[in-house]
Amino acid sequence: MKRVEFVSDRLSYIVLRGLWHNIFVVNVHAPSEEKSDESKESFYEELEQVFDHFPKYHTKTLLGDFNAKVGRENIFKPTIGQDSNDNGVRLVNFATSKNLVVKSTMFPQRNIHK
């Protein structure tokens, strides 16, 4: 059985109930780099509330457009793949606080695609 919840115009989620465990999928559209810090903080607070609402044993996946550029700074190496912007730092901080990995940065890309 599937149930889709719309939290706001920038965040929605679905819980896929399985026989042995549930899968929690969140789709996001984060504020762009030029938006205010208050807007960005509000988005990440909302995301954290939704993320923490579900038990730890759920399989959790975050998808969508975080409007972030994450880089290869040494302090973030366990979490990300180089050249971060403000949104990238916010995303990395969220990911590390929730013990997540930003997978789209794990695979090398050609310079033409960066």
Residue, then its C-alpha position, 0 to 999 in steps of 0.5 A: m500500500k502506498r501513501v503520498e504526503f505533501v508537506s509543502d510545495r518544496l517537499s513531499y514523501i512517500v512510504l512504501r510498505g513492505l513485508w519485512h521493512n518500509i521504504f521512506v522516499v523524500n522528494v525535495h526542491a531546495p531554495s536556490e543559492e540566491k534565496s535568503d538564509e531564512s528560506k534555506e534554514s526553513f527548508y532544512e528545518e522542515l526536511e529534518q522534521v519530516f526525516d526524523h518523523f519516521p523510525k530509524y529502521h526505515t530505509k530512507t532515500l532523499l531525492g530531488d534538486f538540492n540546488a547544491k554544489v558539493g566539493r571535495e574538501n578534506i573535512f567532508k571526504p567521507t560524505i561527498g565527492q569538490d567545489s562547494n557553495d553555500n547550499g552544498v555546505r548545508l546539504v553536507n551538514f544535513a547528510t553528516s548529521k543524519n549519517l547519510v551519503v551524497k551518492s551523486t558525488m561518488f562517481p567521477q564526471r568529465n569536466i564537460h558535465k560539471 
